[in-house]
Amino acid sequence: MVTMARGTQVVVWTAMLCALTGCGQTNEPSGAPAQDGSTRPATFVRCPQVFVRPMPRGFHPTYRVLNSLGNQHMGFVHVYRRGRQQIQLFSGPDLLDKLEDLDLTSHRSNFGPHRFTVWHGKVTPELYLAVLDDAALRPPCDNIGLLTRHVAARSLARMLGDFVVVPTG
């Protein structure tokens, strides 16, 4: 256990509270330089929100995480489960990089209004990773899609047809 002086605890808790509530935010547009002349943006830039609407029946949110992508950009992963089945919606983090040791094959397909590269595991046939192909997306927010485990290919195709991207900012 780490022991801190009372003043240090107050500073740490105040910083955490500010990070969560956004105190000190300005009215400047996202990514605008700070007023002090530094090149660091004044606020965080969030990657687009992604949803599957409607989410397949019985899936419930179980885990959400924000990912720092560098240069004041924030991405996320939202995990939903139904028994052993899992859906991970992501915007920003490169999940394909984390799965590079698996023997994955890919193909491109259109689902609804979107085109995806769909990766499938030979060694892990229950795994599918679908990454949105959209030239309008800019790094580091250009990795958008979903990963499924123990979800049938037919259900994956239906989810990709119901995939919604909501730009932020």
Z-matrix of the N, CA and C atoms (Angstrom, degrees):
N
C 1 1.451
C 2 1.529 1 108.96
N 3 1.326 2 116.56 1 136.32
C 4 1.463 3 122.06 2 -179.98
C 5 1.518 4 108.69 3 -90.04
N 6 1.330 5 116.48 4 131.04
C 7 1.456 6 121.78 5 178.39
C 8 1.520 7 108.17 6 -102.72
N 9 1.345 8 116.44 7 130.70
C 10 1.462 9 121.41 8 179.74
C 11 1.520 10 108.86 9 -125.58
N 12 1.318 11 115.20 10 149.97
C 13 1.463 12 120.83 11 174.16
C 14 1.523 13 108.43 12 -67.06
N 15 1.305 14 117.54 13 154.19
C 16 1.467 15 123.03 14 -177.81
C 17 1.527 16 111.79 15 -54.17
N 18 1.314 17 118.80 16 -43.76
C 19 1.473 18 121.94 17 179.50
C 20 1.514 19 111.93 18 -62.90
N 21 1.327 20 117.12 19 -38.79
C 22 1.464 21 121.07 20 178.57
C 23 1.515 22 110.43 21 -66.27
N 24 1.339 23 117.35 22 -40.22
C 25 1.456 24 120.91 23 178.47
C 26 1.525 25 110.80 24 -60.78
N 27 1.321 26 117.33 25 -42.01
C 28 1.462 27 121.37 26 179.95
C 29 1.521 28 110.04 27 -63.03
N 30 1.329 29 117.23 28 -43.73
C 31 1.469 30 120.80 29 179.57
C 32 1.523 31 110.38 30 -63.19
N 33 1.333 32 117.11 31 -44.76
C 34 1.473 33 120.79 32 -179.72
C 35 1.519 34 110.37 33 -62.53
N 36 1.340 35 118.61 34 -48.13
C 37 1.460 36 121.17 35 -179.67
C 38 1.531 37 111.44 36 -64.48
N 39 1.328 38 117.77 37 -38.04
C 40 1.464 39 120.56 38 178.06
C 41 1.519 40 110.60 39 -64.60
N 42 1.331 41 117.71 40 -42.15
C 43 1.462 42 121.40 41 178.64
C 44 1.524 43 110.65 42 -63.91
N 45 1.337 44 117.33 43 -41.65
C 46 1.460 45 120.39 44 178.67
C 47 1.522 46 110.93 45 -64.86
N 48 1.329 47 117.13 46 -42.24
C 49 1.447 48 121.15 47 179.05
C 50 1.527 49 110.78 48 -63.30
N 51 1.324 50 117.06 49 -42.32
C 52 1.474 51 120.70 50 177.78
C 53 1.519 52 111.14 51 -63.31
N 54 1.324 53 116.65 52 -40.65
C 55 1.473 54 119.81 53 179.85
C 56 1.516 55 110.67 54 -63.43
N 57 1.325 56 117.61 55 -38.06
C 58 1.457 57 121.15 56 -178.27
C 59 1.519 58 113.17 57 -77.67
N 60 1.327 59 117.84 58 -35.06
C 61 1.463 60 120.33 59 -174.59
C 62 1.514 61 113.67 60 -99.06
N 63 1.326 62 117.48 61 -11.27
C 64 1.454 63 119.90 62 177.58
C 65 1.514 64 113.75 63 80.46
N 66 1.339 65 118.70 64 24.14
C 67 1.455 66 118.78 65 179.21
C 68 1.524 67 109.54 66 -63.07
N 69 1.279 68 115.92 67 145.91
C 70 1.452 69 120.80 68 179.72
C 71 1.524 70 113.06 69 85.85
N 72 1.347 71 117.51 70 5.96
C 73 1.462 72 118.63 71 178.70
C 74 1.522 73 109.63 72 -70.74
N 75 1.320 74 114.42 73 151.00
C 76 1.457 75 120.14 74 179.78
C 77 1.512 76 109.99 75 -108.45
N 78 1.317 77 117.17 76 174.03
C 79 1.459 78 121.69 77 176.42
C 80 1.518 79 111.71 78 -90.66
N 81 1.332 80 116.79 79 7.40
C 82 1.449 81 120.09 80 -179.71
C 83 1.516 82 109.59 81 -71.51
N 84 1.347 83 118.02 82 150.16
C 85 1.449 84 120.02 83 178.97
C 86 1.521 85 111.09 84 -63.18
N 87 1.328 86 116.07 85 152.63
C 88 1.459 87 121.66 86 178.42
C 89 1.509 88 110.66 87 -54.32
N 90 1.310 89 115.81 88 135.19
C 91 1.449 90 120.47 89 177.53
C 92 1.514 91 113.87 90 83.35
N 93 1.335 92 118.62 91 -2.71
C 94 1.463 93 120.60 92 179.01
C 95 1.521 94 109.22 93 -71.70
N 96 1.341 95 117.82 94 145.44
C 97 1.464 96 119.57 95 178.21
C 98 1.524 97 110.97 96 -60.79
N 99 1.312 98 116.55 97 150.52
C 100 1.456 99 121.74 98 178.32
C 101 1.521 100 109.64 99 -67.44
N 102 1.346 101 116.23 100 156.40
C 103 1.458 102 121.67 101 -178.26
C 104 1.522 103 112.96 102 -64.89
N 105 1.332 104 117.53 103 -23.43
C 106 1.461 105 119.59 104 -176.72
C 107 1.531 106 112.72 105 -77.12
N 108 1.335 107 117.92 106 3.93
C 109 1.460 108 121.42 107 176.81
C 110 1.519 109 113.63 108 89.96
N 111 1.341 110 118.09 109 -4.61
C 112 1.465 111 119.40 110 177.79
C 113 1.524 112 109.49 111 -71.03
N 114 1.308 113 116.63 112 163.90
C 115 1.464 114 120.54 113 -179.80
C 116 1.520 115 111.71 114 -89.84
N 117 1.325 116 117.91 115 -3.89
C 118 1.454 117 121.22 116 179.45
C 119 1.532 118 109.14 117 -73.03
N 120 1.349 119 118.15 118 130.95
C 121 1.466 120 119.51 119 179.04
C 122 1.527 121 111.14 120 -59.69
N 123 1.336 122 115.67 121 149.99
C 124 1.461 123 121.14 122 -177.21
C 125 1.527 124 112.02 123 -72.43
N 126 1.320 125 119.22 124 -26.54
C 127 1.462 126 122.63 125 -177.77
C 128 1.518 127 110.26 126 -136.62
N 129 1.324 128 115.42 127 168.00
C 130 1.454 129 120.41 128 175.12
C 131 1.519 130 110.37 129 -77.13
N 132 1.314 131 115.75 130 147.53
C 133 1.453 132 122.66 131 174.11
C 134 1.517 133 106.34 132 -105.42
N 135 1.312 134 116.83 133 120.80
C 136 1.459 135 120.75 134 179.84
C 137 1.525 136 110.03 135 -93.85
N 138 1.320 137 115.27 136 139.49
C 139 1.460 138 120.45 137 174.75
C 140 1.522 139 108.80 138 -68.05
N 141 1.342 140 117.18 139 159.73
C 142 1.466 141 120.04 140 -179.24
C 143 1.532 142 112.24 141 -56.21
N 144 1.313 143 115.93 142 147.30
C 145 1.463 144 121.65 143 174.05
C 146 1.524 145 108.03 144 -79.01
N 147 1.315 146 117.08 145 144.74
C 148 1.460 147 121.41 146 177.29
C 149 1.526 148 109.04 147 -130.29
N 150 1.331 149 114.75 148 145.09
C 151 1.459 150 121.75 149 -178.28
C 152 1.516 151 108.88 150 -142.79
N 153 1.304 152 116.01 151 158.98
C 154 1.459 153 122.58 152 164.02
C 155 1.516 154 103.84 153 -113.91
N 156 1.343 155 115.88 154 116.86
C 157 1.459 156 120.50 155 -177.65
C 158 1.509 157 109.55 156 -123.91
N 159 1.297 158 118.42 157 117.62
C 160 1.462 159 127.22 158 -2.48
C 161 1.528 160 110.78 159 -82.07
N 162 1.323 161 116.21 160 149.73
C 163 1.466 162 121.15 161 173.85
C 164 1.526 163 106.72 162 -67.84
N 165 1.333 164 118.04 163 138.45
C 166 1.468 165 119.25 164 179.29
C 167 1.533 166 111.12 165 -53.86
N 168 1.314 167 114.81 166 142.95
C 169 1.466 168 121.97 167 -176.86
C 170 1.526 169 111.86 168 -55.48
N 171 1.322 170 115.16 169 135.96
C 172 1.454 171 121.14 170 174.63
C 173 1.521 172 115.23 171 92.97
N 174 1.322 173 118.26 172 -11.08
C 175 1.470 174 120.40 173 177.72
C 176 1.522 175 109.15 174 -82.47
N 177 1.331 176 115.29 175 134.53
C 178 1.461 177 121.08 176 -178.44
C 179 1.521 178 109.21 177 -127.26
N 180 1.353 179 117.71 178 143.81
C 181 1.471 180 119.75 179 177.47
C 182 1.529 181 110.02 180 -64.78
N 183 1.343 182 115.82 181 133.87
C 184 1.463 183 120.05 182 179.89
C 185 1.524 184 112.75 183 -124.16
N 186 1.328 185 117.59 184 -18.54
C 187 1.463 186 119.21 185 -174.66
C 188 1.519 187 108.89 186 -161.58
N 189 1.319 188 116.35 187 138.04
C 190 1.469 189 122.13 188 175.36
C 191 1.514 190 108.07 189 -138.96
N 192 1.316 191 116.79 190 138.22
C 193 1.458 192 120.41 191 179.24
C 194 1.528 193 108.94 192 -142.45
N 195 1.340 194 115.54 193 138.65
C 196 1.461 195 122.16 194 170.83
C 197 1.517 196 107.78 195 -91.47
N 198 1.323 197 116.88 196 140.20
C 199 1.462 198 122.06 197 178.65
C 200 1.509 199 109.92 198 -118.96
N 201 1.323 200 116.37 199 128.52
C 202 1.452 201 120.80 200 173.07
C 203 1.524 202 107.51 201 -77.69
N 204 1.324 203 116.22 202 123.82
C 205 1.458 204 121.72 203 -177.87
C 206 1.525 205 111.64 204 -104.29
N 207 1.329 206 116.90 205 5.37
C 208 1.456 207 120.94 206 -177.74
C 209 1.510 208 111.88 207 89.38
N 210 1.318 209 116.54 208 159.59
C 211 1.460 210 123.37 209 177.91
C 212 1.529 211 112.52 210 50.43
N 213 1.357 212 115.50 211 42.19
C 214 1.455 213 122.86 212 175.97
C 215 1.535 214 113.98 213 66.18
N 216 1.326 215 119.95 214 17.56
C 217 1.462 216 123.05 215 177.43
C 218 1.521 217 110.11 216 -97.40
N 219 1.322 218 115.61 217 138.30
C 220 1.459 219 121.86 218 178.97
C 221 1.525 220 110.06 219 -122.03
N 222 1.318 221 115.43 220 127.80
C 223 1.454 222 122.21 221 174.32
C 224 1.519 223 108.90 222 -111.57
N 225 1.331 224 116.76 223 -175.99
C 226 1.463 225 119.25 224 -179.04
C 227 1.521 226 111.24 225 -154.92
N 228 1.320 227 114.00 226 162.70
C 229 1.462 228 123.36 227 169.38
C 230 1.520 229 106.05 228 -134.01
N 231 1.345 230 116.75 229 128.90
C 232 1.463 231 122.65 230 175.07
C 233 1.526 232 106.89 231 -117.22
N 234 1.330 233 116.81 232 128.55
C 235 1.461 234 122.23 233 -177.02
C 236 1.527 235 109.52 234 -111.91
N 237 1.333 236 115.18 235 133.13
C 238 1.464 237 122.87 236 177.15
C 239 1.521 238 108.00 237 -123.22
N 240 1.339 239 116.98 238 145.04
C 241 1.471 240 121.05 239 -179.17
C 242 1.523 241 110.80 240 -134.27
N 243 1.324 242 112.20 241 151.26
C 244 1.469 243 122.42 242 169.43
C 245 1.525 244 104.95 243 -143.36
N 246 1.327 245 115.25 244 99.31
C 247 1.466 246 118.59 245 -173.80
C 248 1.521 247 109.19 246 63.52
N 249 1.340 248 117.25 247 -127.33
C 250 1.461 249 119.79 248 179.01
C 251 1.536 250 112.49 249 -88.15
N 252 1.333 251 117.25 250 -7.16
C 253 1.460 252 121.07 251 178.07
C 254 1.523 253 110.02 252 -75.27
N 255 1.333 254 115.83 253 143.11
C 256 1.459 255 120.40 254 -177.18
C 257 1.525 256 110.39 255 -140.37
N 258 1.331 257 114.85 256 140.58
C 259 1.474 258 122.91 257 173.38
C 260 1.517 259 106.47 258 -125.76
N 261 1.331 260 116.78 259 130.00
C 262 1.459 261 121.65 260 174.07
C 263 1.523 262 107.93 261 -118.70
N 264 1.311 263 116.82 262 116.63
C 265 1.461 264 121.91 263 172.83
C 266 1.520 265 106.87 264 -93.43
N 267 1.334 266 116.58 265 134.61
C 268 1.462 267 118.25 266 -178.14
C 269 1.521 268 110.91 267 -138.83
N 270 1.324 269 114.10 268 152.07
C 271 1.453 270 122.38 269 176.08
C 272 1.525 271 106.87 270 -145.63
N 273 1.312 272 115.99 271 108.41
C 274 1.463 273 121.19 272 179.45
C 275 1.512 274 114.29 273 113.77
N 276 1.347 275 118.85 274 -64.87
C 277 1.469 276 119.20 275 -176.38
C 278 1.530 277 111.93 276 -62.62
N 279 1.320 278 115.77 277 143.94
C 280 1.462 279 121.50 278 179.95
C 281 1.529 280 109.27 279 -90.05
N 282 1.328 281 116.66 280 89.39
C 283 1.462 282 120.44 281 -178.66
C 284 1.524 283 111.65 282 -70.53
N 285 1.329 284 117.45 283 -28.91
C 286 1.464 285 119.94 284 178.96
C 287 1.529 286 110.36 285 -61.94
N 288 1.316 287 117.28 286 -38.16
C 289 1.455 288 121.20 287 178.77
C 290 1.529 289 110.99 288 -60.80
N 291 1.329 290 116.60 289 -37.20
C 292 1.461 291 120.98 290 179.69
C 293 1.527 292 112.43 291 -71.66
N 294 1.333 293 116.81 292 -19.37
C 295 1.462 294 121.17 293 -176.92
C 296 1.526 295 112.85 294 -106.28
N 297 1.332 296 116.87 295 11.45
C 298 1.463 297 120.35 296 -172.10
C 299 1.525 298 114.30 297 -61.89
N 300 1.334 299 118.32 298 -22.84
C 301 1.455 300 120.00 299 -179.41
C 302 1.527 301 113.04 300 -78.11
N 303 1.325 302 116.91 301 -13.30
C 304 1.461 303 120.17 302 176.59
C 305 1.522 304 108.83 303 -81.78
N 306 1.294 305 116.29 304 150.32
C 307 1.461 306 121.09 305 179.84
C 308 1.526 307 108.58 306 -82.72
N 309 1.345 308 117.04 307 87.66
C 310 1.458 309 121.98 308 -176.39
C 311 1.518 310 111.18 309 -102.03
N 312 1.321 311 116.19 310 142.57
C 313 1.454 312 122.18 311 172.25
C 314 1.526 313 107.08 312 -116.55
N 315 1.317 314 117.00 313 156.54
C 316 1.460 315 119.29 314 -176.30
C 317 1.520 316 111.70 315 -133.96
N 318 1.321 317 113.88 316 158.56
C 319 1.465 318 122.12 317 169.93
C 320 1.525 319 107.30 318 -150.01
N 321 1.326 320 116.35 319 157.30
C 322 1.471 321 121.40 320 178.44
C 323 1.516 322 108.80 321 -104.94
N 324 1.325 323 114.60 322 138.45
C 325 1.465 324 120.11 323 179.51
C 326 1.519 325 109.97 324 -149.19
N 327 1.325 326 115.00 325 153.60
C 328 1.458 327 121.66 326 174.39
C 329 1.524 328 108.58 327 -94.25
N 330 1.333 329 115.38 328 135.84
C 331 1.455 330 122.97 329 175.20
C 332 1.514 331 106.30 330 -134.47
N 333 1.331 332 117.45 331 115.31
C 334 1.459 333 119.63 332 -175.92
C 335 1.520 334 108.60 333 58.10
N 336 1.334 335 117.47 334 -136.05
C 337 1.464 336 120.05 335 -177.78
C 338 1.534 337 114.02 336 -83.17
N 339 1.329 338 118.15 337 -0.12
C 340 1.463 339 121.01 338 -173.10
C 341 1.525 340 112.12 339 -113.79
N 342 1.339 341 114.02 340 154.53
C 343 1.460 342 121.70 341 172.64
C 344 1.524 343 107.71 342 -112.14
N 345 1.325 344 116.56 343 133.11
C 346 1.461 345 122.45 344 -177.36
C 347 1.517 346 110.32 345 -126.02
N 348 1.321 347 115.90 346 150.35
C 349 1.457 348 121.90 347 162.61
C 350 1.518 349 105.10 348 -96.95
N 351 1.323 350 115.64 349 121.03
C 352 1.465 351 121.11 350 -177.42
C 353 1.517 352 108.35 351 -107.27
N 354 1.329 353 115.58 352 123.61
C 355 1.463 354 123.57 353 179.25
C 356 1.519 355 108.21 354 -103.92
N 357 1.338 356 115.98 355 137.74
C 358 1.464 357 121.25 356 -177.73
C 359 1.520 358 108.71 357 -134.02
N 360 1.312 359 116.15 358 140.10
C 361 1.456 360 120.40 359 -178.00
C 362 1.517 361 112.47 360 -89.85
N 363 1.330 362 116.52 361 131.27
C 364 1.465 363 120.50 362 173.43
C 365 1.527 364 109.79 363 -77.48
N 366 1.337 365 115.21 364 -43.81
C 367 1.462 366 120.48 365 179.80
C 368 1.530 367 109.91 366 -74.90
N 369 1.320 368 116.53 367 -33.25
C 370 1.464 369 122.26 368 -179.97
C 371 1.527 370 108.65 369 -119.98
N 372 1.341 371 117.89 370 77.89
C 373 1.471 372 120.13 371 -174.08
C 374 1.524 373 114.09 372 -65.19
N 375 1.328 374 118.31 373 -14.26
C 376 1.466 375 120.53 374 179.22
C 377 1.525 376 112.14 375 -81.41
N 378 1.330 377 117.87 376 -1.76
C 379 1.460 378 123.11 377 -175.17
C 380 1.530 379 111.03 378 -104.58
N 381 1.339 380 115.73 379 128.51
C 382 1.462 381 122.43 380 172.13
C 383 1.524 382 107.88 381 -130.56
N 384 1.323 383 116.01 382 139.28
C 385 1.459 384 122.13 383 174.59
C 386 1.519 385 106.99 384 -128.51
N 387 1.325 386 117.34 385 122.98
C 388 1.466 387 122.47 386 179.67
C 389 1.524 388 108.13 387 -117.16
N 390 1.337 389 116.41 388 121.94
C 391 1.462 390 122.23 389 -179.21
C 392 1.527 391 107.91 390 -114.47
N 393 1.320 392 116.01 391 128.15
C 394 1.460 393 122.93 392 -178.59
C 395 1.523 394 110.41 393 -65.63
N 396 1.333 395 116.90 394 130.59
C 397 1.468 396 122.57 395 174.21
C 398 1.525 397 107.66 396 -97.29
N 399 1.328 398 116.81 397 102.58
C 400 1.459 399 121.48 398 -177.73
C 401 1.519 400 108.27 399 -144.52
N 402 1.331 401 116.59 400 109.62
C 403 1.464 402 121.43 401 -177.21
C 404 1.529 403 112.32 402 -65.26
N 405 1.332 404 118.13 403 -17.90
C 406 1.470 405 120.93 404 -179.74
C 407 1.531 406 112.04 405 -75.84
N 408 1.328 407 117.39 406 -17.33
C 409 1.468 408 120.45 407 179.57
C 410 1.520 409 109.48 408 -76.20
N 411 1.319 410 116.29 409 138.11
C 412 1.463 411 122.29 410 -178.25
C 413 1.526 412 110.24 411 -116.82
N 414 1.348 413 116.21 412 142.57
C 415 1.460 414 119.91 413 177.12
C 416 1.533 415 109.76 414 -58.69
N 417 1.281 416 118.17 415 148.00
C 418 1.460 417 127.78 416 1.05
C 419 1.523 418 113.61 417 -89.07
N 420 1.330 419 117.61 418 11.34
C 421 1.470 420 121.15 419 -177.54
C 422 1.529 421 112.15 420 -98.62
N 423 1.322 422 117.22 421 29.60
C 424 1.465 423 120.54 422 -177.85
C 425 1.525 424 113.39 423 -98.08
N 426 1.318 425 117.75 424 1.84
C 427 1.465 426 121.85 425 175.76
C 428 1.524 427 108.27 426 -102.81
N 429 1.324 428 115.57 427 98.53
C 430 1.456 429 121.40 428 -177.01
C 431 1.518 430 107.67 429 -132.24
N 432 1.323 431 116.01 430 135.79
C 433 1.455 432 118.47 431 178.09
C 434 1.505 433 112.86 432 166.83
N 435 1.348 434 114.51 433 -152.46
C 436 1.451 435 118.90 434 178.07
C 437 1.515 436 110.71 435 -146.61
N 438 1.323 437 113.55 436 152.57
C 439 1.454 438 122.44 437 176.93
C 440 1.521 439 106.51 438 -121.76
N 441 1.331 440 116.65 439 135.29
C 442 1.460 441 119.76 440 177.59
C 443 1.518 442 110.23 441 -124.62
N 444 1.321 443 114.47 442 151.28
C 445 1.465 444 122.14 443 173.07
C 446 1.523 445 107.50 444 -132.29
N 447 1.325 446 114.91 445 131.64
C 448 1.467 447 122.32 446 177.90
C 449 1.530 448 111.80 447 60.81
N 450 1.325 449 117.10 448 33.10
C 451 1.460 450 122.89 449 176.60
C 452 1.527 451 106.71 450 -117.15
N 453 1.329 452 117.16 451 131.40
C 454 1.466 453 121.97 452 -177.74
C 455 1.524 454 111.07 453 -62.53
N 456 1.334 455 115.84 454 149.53
C 457 1.470 456 121.93 455 179.86
C 458 1.526 457 110.88 456 -57.86
N 459 1.319 458 118.06 457 -36.94
C 460 1.473 459 122.21 458 179.81
C 461 1.536 460 109.68 459 -63.58
N 462 1.340 461 117.19 460 -40.69
C 463 1.467 462 120.83 461 177.93
C 464 1.521 463 111.14 462 -68.44
N 465 1.333 464 116.45 463 -37.91
C 466 1.464 465 120.29 464 176.67
C 467 1.527 466 110.15 465 -60.50
N 468 1.334 467 117.53 466 -45.70
C 469 1.463 468 121.22 467 -179.79
C 470 1.530 469 111.03 468 -59.94
N 471 1.326 470 116.77 469 -40.69
C 472 1.470 471 120.46 470 178.41
C 473 1.535 472 110.70 471 -64.39
N 474 1.357 473 116.86 472 -42.37
C 475 1.473 474 120.27 473 179.04
C 476 1.524 475 111.03 474 -64.19
N 477 1.324 476 117.57 475 -40.74
C 478 1.470 477 119.88 476 -179.94
C 479 1.527 478 110.51 477 -66.29
N 480 1.324 479 117.78 478 -32.56
C 481 1.461 480 121.13 479 174.58
C 482 1.518 481 112.81 480 -67.58
N 483 1.349 482 116.24 481 -25.76
C 484 1.470 483 122.32 482 179.68
C 485 1.530 484 112.56 483 -100.41
N 486 1.318 485 117.13 484 13.54
C 487 1.467 486 122.59 485 -176.27
C 488 1.527 487 109.77 486 -73.20
N 489 1.337 488 116.52 487 131.48
C 490 1.469 489 122.25 488 -177.91
C 491 1.523 490 108.53 489 -124.80
N 492 1.343 491 115.98 490 131.07
C 493 1.464 492 122.46 491 175.30
C 494 1.523 493 108.12 492 -112.96
N 495 1.336 494 116.07 493 125.81
C 496 1.465 495 121.25 494 179.77
C 497 1.523 496 107.87 495 -116.76
N 498 1.347 497 117.41 496 108.06
C 499 1.472 498 119.69 497 179.32
C 500 1.525 499 110.89 498 -60.43
N 501 1.330 500 115.87 499 147.59
C 502 1.460 501 120.25 500 176.60
C 503 1.524 502 109.38 501 -107.94
N 504 1.317 503 114.44 502 161.17
C 505 1.465 504 119.78 503 176.91
C 506 1.424 505 110.95 504 80.44
